[in-house]
Amino acid sequence: MLGYHRRLLAIALLALLIAPPISSAETLRVGNPAPQAFSFLPIDVALDQGIFKKHGIEIEKIGLSGSAKLHQAMVAGVLDIALGAGTDIGFLVKGAPEIAVAALAGPPLLLGVVVPYASPLKTADDLKGKKIGISTVGSLTQWLMLRLASQKGWGRDDFTLVTVGAEQTI
């Protein structure tokens, strides 16, 4: 009987030696479609202030070039959580194996159309017939430009959307 207890104790000690420490932080892979976007700044503040570490969570922030690539990464299993815009819910409606768990309310007041200082384009009406940069297909920037065109009564041939991506931080 004594041999049995010694073997059991040896197995228990071995298990403790090879098991990861309980205090080790869990790593959460977070995707960001536009790392320079103000609306996704809270994760940077939380990382800078050590809020996640305080709760035993390691964050691996992964910058991607727009929402289309963000959802590709989610489907591929590269990300655990994705930050996105309201238009990203369209991917879920179309069958992306994801769920939306939180939303920020309010209009997208942090976005605008930028042209060179000396540009002859001065109003939204001047964009008709022009090429307009958006981050990616299915993005908030695409949706906003399509809404503008609709409000102006423009047809699909009255402007050209050009996907330019987003600055990556990887």
Disulfide bonds with the S-S distance in Angstrom:
none
